[in-house]
Amino acid sequence: MTVDKEWWRTVRFAIAEERRTARLIAVLIVVGVVVGALIMMGNGCTVTVG
């Protein structure tokens, strides 16, 4: 029984870690896009969407 509890705790910890990593990557992507857009606007490039 203790082995099962330990295994489940390890699995839950791994899932939580994975979620945190995915959220961190998503935030980094958003920040990168925003910074890139600001740099392009600052350089005088016109960004047309659509």
N, C-alpha and C positions, 0 to 999 in steps of 0.2 A: 504494500500500500504506500509506503514512504517513497518507493522508487517512482510510482505513478505521480505522486504529488510533485516530486522534484522535476520530473520530465515535463509536467504541465506548466510548472513555474518557468522552466527554461523556455518552453515554446511561447508562453505569453510574453516573456521578456523580449524574445527575438522579434515577435510581431510588433510590440510597442517600439522597439528600436527601429524597425523597418519603416513604420509609420512616421516616426520623427525624421528619419533620413529623407523620406519622400517629401515631407512638408518642407524640409530645409532646401531640397533641390528645387521645388516649385517656387519658393521665395527667391532663391538665387536667379532663376530664370526670369521672373517678373522684374526684379531689380535690374538685371542685365538689359532687358528690353527697354525699360524706362530710361536707363542711362544712355543706351544706344540711340534712342529717339531724341533725347536732349542734345547729344553730341551732333547728330545729323542736323537738327534744327539750328544749332549754334554755328554749324559750318555753312549754313545757307541752303542746304538741300531741302527741297520741298517733298514732303511725304504725302502721297495721295493714296487713300484707301478706298477700294471699291471698283 
